[in-house]
Amino acid sequence: MKDLLYAITAGLVEDKDAIKITEDAPDADGVITFHLSVASDDMGRVIGKQGRIAKALRTIMRAGAAKRDLKVAVVIE
C-alpha cells in the first residue's frame, strides 16, 4: 500500500525526493494510517482545488486496501 501511495504522489509532484510516507500500526478498529508529507511548493498539487485530488487519492487507497481486506486512512501533512 505504501508503494501505491508513493507511485500516485510521485506523478503529481515536482520534487520527488521530498516525498515522505510513514505508516502507523493498525489502531483498535484495524485502520492503518499513512502520513504523507511533500515539499511545501507541491502541497497544492497534492491537495488540489477544493481537495479533489486529496479525496481521489484517499478513494484509490481505500479501494486498493479493500482488495487486501485492509482499512487505510491517508493524512496529508
Secondary structure, 3 states (H helix, E strand, C coil): CHHHHHHHHHHHCCCHHHCEEEECCCCCCCEEEEEEECCHHHHHHHHCHHHHHHHHHHHHHHHHHHHCCCEEEEEEC
